[in-house]
Amino acid sequence: MATKQLGIILNGATGRICRTQHMRGGLVPIRDEGGLTVGDDQIVPRMLLAGRNEDRLAEVAREYGIEEWTTDLDSALADPDFPVFFDAAATHLRLDTLNKAIDAGKHIYTEKPIAPTVAEGIELMKRADAKGLKHGAVEDKLFLPGFRKLSNLMDRGFFGRVLGFKLEFGWWVFNGIEAESQRPSWNYKKSGGGGLLSDMHPHWRYVIEGILGPINHVSCAAWTAQPDRIDEDGNRYKVDVEDATATLLEMDSGARGIINSSWATRVRGDDLVTFQIDGTDGSAVAGLRNCWTQSAADTPLIHGFNMGSGPETMDFYEDYNAQWKGVPEVAPYKNPYRFGWEGFIPHVVADTPFNHTLAAGIRDVQLAEACDRSSAEKAWVDMAPVT
């Protein structure tokens, strides 16, 4: 078996997602384990770090034993030894950066959103296809252990006929006034590509459709819960994007569901994100790691409100938790971002099928765009497949 290197430019290498997830959780372990087996070859990623800060690039390079890094993106794109370009840098610069990479003849793999609009995403994909380049969008959350268990239950027919679902996500993000914010200020500025819809709804699209099938229509309300914030430099500014949303979804199967997302809610529940599916034969709820089920046979008889006879004696949180069964691990844990690289690298090297191309990334953007339009027009919006 021959060992071959695959040169990969990592743009935005010093950012949290690229540094801690794509490198530490994906590419570095693949490299350290001797690469991926693709056909008769062992493919080892050769990483070139690209960013703006020399000191931080050098620090990341030392941390992971990477020899090559640069602040000159143009020179990196001109290097024929690196045929793959990955982007995890600033969202508002992504479209131009990806187009530059396509012009340079690079296969592209990118964080989301892949483009500000569906129309721009389609044009991006057409340009890559015209050059015969491979492309992909990161869709990591479908591979979270909890959601993999939920998907496995769906594949096994556990739910019977799916009746409905709810996906709830969020936590309290401080505004910088009472306490320092945990998120960068660009998340709250339209000029920086911010907003909860563009940040999180692309994830919810592939999670929901990956498990439950196509979405037909959506109706969304989006609003700004915390209108005043302070940025990293101590400057007060007005938030001009949404930080809370409520979305109704109508599925092709006939099921209905809801997404509640907020950066202005305090956590009480099983996890920062939970996805519950209810069916005729049972229900299941998954968090990031764990998943619990309640079959039809195990469903307790609840009589409803009994306030007239005195205080409610049932502790719904504790007692009913005992009536849900934990789902065992379906496979050994693997970082969700590694799944993407293990699919994209063979796609580039051997043209193996890959489900998470820019076409999927466009569909991700479509949900965010449809929700934004629905909120503005106060109307249901069609989610017909993009052609």
C-alpha positions in Angstrom: 0.0 0.0 0.0 1.4 3.4 -1.1 1.4 6.3 1.3 0.5 9.6 -0.4 0.1 13.1 0.9 -2.9 15.4 0.2 -2.2 19.1 0.6 -4.9 21.0 2.4 -4.9 24.8 2.9 -6.7 25.6 6.2 -7.9 29.2 6.0 -8.9 30.7 9.4 -6.6 28.2 11.1 -6.4 30.1 14.3 -10.1 30.4 14.9 -11.8 28.2 17.4 -13.7 25.9 15.0 -10.7 25.2 12.7 -8.2 24.9 15.6 -10.2 22.8 18.0 -12.5 20.8 15.8 -11.2 20.4 12.3 -7.6 20.1 13.3 -7.6 18.6 16.8 -10.7 16.6 16.3 -10.2 15.6 12.6 -7.2 16.1 10.5 -4.4 15.8 13.1 -5.6 12.5 14.4 -6.0 11.2 10.8 -2.4 12.3 10.1 -1.1 10.8 13.4 -2.8 7.5 12.8 -1.1 7.2 9.4 -3.8 8.6 7.1 -7.0 7.3 5.5 -7.2 4.1 3.5 -8.6 5.0 0.1 -8.4 2.1 -2.4 -4.8 0.8 -2.4 -3.4 4.0 -1.0 -3.0 5.6 2.4 -3.8 9.3 2.2 -2.1 11.5 4.8 -3.3 15.1 5.1 -0.5 17.7 4.7 -1.7 20.9 6.3 -0.8 24.5 5.3 -2.2 26.9 7.9 -3.4 30.3 6.6 -4.4 33.3 8.7 -3.7 36.9 9.5 -1.7 36.8 12.7 1.8 35.4 12.5 2.2 34.8 16.3 -1.0 32.9 16.6 -0.3 30.8 13.4 3.1 29.9 14.8 1.5 28.9 18.1 -1.1 26.6 16.4 1.6 25.1 14.2 3.7 24.2 17.2 0.7 22.8 19.0 -0.1 20.3 16.3 3.4 19.7 14.8 2.6 21.4 11.5 5.6 22.9 9.7 3.9 25.1 7.0 1.9 28.3 7.7 1.5 31.6 6.0 -0.3 35.0 6.2 -0.2 35.3 2.4 -3.3 33.6 1.2 -2.6 34.3 -2.5 0.7 32.5 -2.3 -1.0 29.5 -0.7 -3.6 29.4 -3.4 -0.9 29.5 -6.0 0.9 26.4 -4.6 0.1 23.3 -6.7 1.2 21.0 -3.8 -2.1 22.0 -2.0 -5.1 21.1 -4.2 -7.7 21.3 -1.4 -8.9 24.6 0.2 -10.8 24.7 3.4 -12.4 27.9 4.7 -13.4 28.6 8.3 -12.5 32.3 8.3 -14.9 35.3 8.5 -18.4 34.5 7.3 -18.8 37.8 5.4 -15.6 37.2 3.4 -16.4 33.5 2.6 -18.0 33.9 -0.8 -15.2 36.0 -2.3 -12.6 33.7 -0.7 -14.2 30.5 -2.1 -14.4 32.1 -5.5 -10.7 32.9 -5.4 -10.0 29.3 -4.5 -12.1 28.1 -7.4 -10.2 30.5 -9.7 -7.0 28.9 -8.4 -8.3 25.4 -9.3 -8.7 24.2 -5.8 -11.3 21.7 -4.5 -13.2 23.5 -1.8 -14.6 22.4 1.5 -16.2 25.0 3.7 -17.9 26.0 6.9 -21.4 27.4 6.8 -23.1 29.4 5.5 -21.5 28.7 2.1 -22.9 32.0 0.8 -25.1 34.8 1.9 -28.0 33.8 -0.4 -29.2 30.7 -2.3 -28.6 32.5 -5.7 -25.0 33.2 -4.8 -24.6 29.6 -3.6 -25.9 28.2 -6.8 -23.5 30.4 -8.8 -20.6 29.3 -6.6 -21.4 25.6 -7.2 -21.8 26.1 -11.0 -18.4 27.7 -11.1 -16.8 24.8 -9.2 -18.6 22.2 -11.4 -17.6 24.0 -14.6 -13.9 23.5 -13.6 -14.4 19.9 -12.6 -13.7 20.6 -8.9 -14.9 18.7 -5.9 -16.8 20.6 -3.3 -18.3 20.1 0.1 -20.0 21.9 3.1 -19.4 21.0 6.7 -22.5 19.4 8.2 -21.1 18.1 11.5 -24.1 18.1 13.8 -25.8 15.2 12.1 -22.9 13.1 13.4 -23.3 14.1 17.1 -23.7 10.9 19.1 -27.2 11.8 20.3 -28.4 12.6 16.8 -26.8 9.5 15.4 -28.8 7.4 17.9 -32.0 9.3 16.9 -31.3 8.6 13.2 -30.7 4.9 14.0 -34.1 4.7 15.8 -35.7 6.3 12.7 -34.0 3.7 10.4 -35.2 0.9 12.7 -38.8 2.1 12.4 -39.0 2.7 16.2 -41.4 5.7 15.9 -44.0 4.1 13.6 -45.8 7.0 11.9 -44.0 10.3 12.9 -46.5 12.8 14.2 -44.4 15.7 15.2 -41.1 17.0 16.5 -39.5 19.9 18.4 -35.9 21.1 18.3 -34.9 23.5 21.1 -31.5 25.2 21.2 -29.9 28.1 23.1 -28.3 29.7 26.1 -27.9 33.1 27.7 -25.3 35.1 25.8 -24.2 38.1 27.9 -24.5 41.5 26.2 -21.2 42.8 27.4 -22.9 45.4 29.7 -23.6 43.3 32.8 -20.9 40.7 31.9 -18.5 40.0 29.1 -20.1 38.4 26.1 -19.1 34.8 25.2 -19.6 35.4 21.5 -17.8 37.8 19.1 -19.7 41.0 18.2 -19.9 40.1 14.5 -22.5 37.5 15.4 -24.8 40.5 16.2 -24.0 42.6 13.1 -25.5 42.3 9.7 -22.3 43.7 8.1 -20.4 40.8 9.7 -22.7 38.1 8.5 -24.3 37.7 11.9 -27.7 36.6 13.0 -29.2 33.5 14.5 -30.9 32.4 11.4 -27.8 32.3 9.2 -25.7 30.9 12.0 -27.9 28.0 13.3 -30.7 27.2 10.9 -28.4 25.8 8.2 -27.5 23.2 10.9 -31.1 22.5 11.8 -31.9 22.0 8.1 -29.5 19.1 7.5 -30.2 17.5 10.9 -34.0 17.6 10.4 -34.0 16.6 6.8 -31.2 14.0 7.4 -33.4 12.2 9.9 -37.0 13.0 8.9 -36.9 13.8 5.2 -37.8 16.9 3.2 -39.3 20.1 4.6 -42.1 21.5 2.5 -43.1 24.8 4.1 -41.9 27.0 7.0 -43.3 29.8 9.0 -41.0 31.8 11.2 -40.9 34.7 13.6 -37.5 36.2 14.3 -36.7 39.1 16.6 -34.0 40.9 18.6 -34.3 40.2 22.3 -31.2 42.1 23.4 -30.9 45.3 21.2 -27.9 46.9 23.0 -24.5 45.3 23.3 -20.9 46.2 23.9 -18.2 44.9 21.5 -14.6 43.7 22.2 -13.3 47.3 22.2 -15.8 48.5 24.8 -18.0 50.3 22.2 -21.7 50.2 22.6 -23.7 49.3 19.5 -27.2 48.5 18.3 -27.9 44.9 17.3 -29.3 44.8 13.8 -29.9 41.1 13.4 -32.2 38.5 15.2 -31.0 36.7 18.3 -34.2 34.6 18.9 -36.5 32.7 16.5 -39.5 30.4 16.5 -40.1 28.3 13.4 -42.9 26.1 12.4 -42.2 23.4 9.8 -44.4 21.3 7.6 -42.8 18.1 6.4 -43.3 16.1 3.1 -44.4 13.2 5.3 -47.2 15.3 6.7 -45.6 15.7 10.2 -45.3 19.1 11.7 -42.6 20.4 14.0 -41.1 23.4 15.6 -37.6 24.9 16.1 -37.0 27.3 19.0 -33.6 28.9 19.0 -32.4 31.7 21.2 -29.2 33.4 22.5 -31.4 35.0 25.2 -32.7 32.1 27.1 -31.5 30.4 30.3 -30.8 26.7 30.2 -33.1 24.2 32.0 -33.3 20.8 30.4 -31.2 17.9 29.3 -28.8 19.8 27.0 -28.0 23.0 25.1 -29.9 21.5 22.2 -32.5 18.8 22.3 -34.4 17.2 19.4 -37.6 15.2 20.2 -39.5 13.1 17.8 -43.0 11.8 18.6 -44.6 8.9 16.7 -47.5 6.5 17.0 -45.2 3.7 18.4 -43.0 5.8 20.6 -41.0 9.0 21.3 -37.3 9.8 21.6 -35.4 12.9 22.6 -31.7 13.4 21.9 -29.1 15.9 23.1 -25.5 16.3 22.0 -24.4 13.0 23.4 -27.4 11.1 24.9 -30.7 9.9 23.7 -33.8 8.6 25.6 -36.8 6.7 24.4 -40.4 6.0 25.6 -42.3 3.4 23.7 -46.1 3.3 23.4 -46.2 0.5 25.9 -44.2 2.5 28.4 -46.2 5.7 28.0 -47.8 6.6 31.4 -51.4 7.6 31.7 -51.6 11.3 32.5 -55.0 12.7 33.6 -54.1 16.3 33.1 -54.4 19.2 35.6 -55.5 18.1 39.1 -55.1 21.4 40.8 -58.6 21.4 42.4 -57.7 18.5 44.8 -54.6 20.1 46.2 -50.9 20.3 45.2 -49.7 18.1 42.4 -48.0 15.1 43.9 -46.1 14.0 40.7 -42.6 15.4 40.1 -42.8 15.5 36.3 -39.1 16.2 35.8 -37.8 13.4 38.2 -40.5 10.8 38.1 -41.2 10.9 34.4 -37.5 10.8 33.6 -37.4 7.4 35.2 -39.9 6.2 32.5 -37.5 7.1 29.7 -34.9 4.6 28.7 -31.3 5.6 27.7 -30.2 4.5 24.2 -26.9 2.6 24.2 -24.0 3.8 22.0 -24.4 2.7 18.4 -20.7 3.1 17.6 -17.5 4.2 19.3 -17.3 8.0 19.7 -15.7 9.9 16.9 -15.5 13.7 16.6 -18.4 14.9 14.3 -16.1 17.0 12.2 -13.9 14.0 11.5 -16.8 12.3 9.7 -16.8 15.2 7.2 -13.1 14.8 6.4 -13.3 11.1 6.2 -16.0 11.6 3.5 -14.5 14.5 1.6 -10.9 13.2 1.3 -11.9 10.0 -0.5 -14.3 12.1 -2.6 -11.4 14.3 -3.8 -8.9 11.4 -4.2 -11.1 8.6 -5.6 -14.4 10.3 -6.6 -16.3 8.4 -4.0 -19.9 9.6 -3.4 -20.3 12.5 -0.9 -23.7 13.6 0.4 -22.5 17.0 1.8 -21.6 18.9 -1.4 -22.4 22.5 -2.0 -25.8 21.4 -3.1 -26.5 20.4 0.5 -24.9 23.7 1.7 -27.3 25.6 -0.6 -30.3 23.8 0.9 -29.0 24.8 4.3 -28.9 28.4 3.2 -32.4 28.0 1.7 -33.9 27.3 5.1 -32.3 30.4 6.7 -33.4 32.5 3.7 -37.0 31.1 3.8 -37.3 31.8 7.5 -36.0 35.3 7.1 -38.5 36.0 4.4 -41.3 34.4 6.4 -40.6 36.6 9.4 -40.5 39.7 7.3 -43.7 38.8 5.3 -45.5 37.1 8.2 -46.4 34.2 5.8 -45.7 30.6 5.1 -42.8 30.1 2.6 -42.3 27.2 0.2 -39.2 25.0 0.6 -39.3 23.4 -2.8 -36.0 21.9 -3.8 -33.6 24.3 -5.4 -32.7 23.5 -9.0 
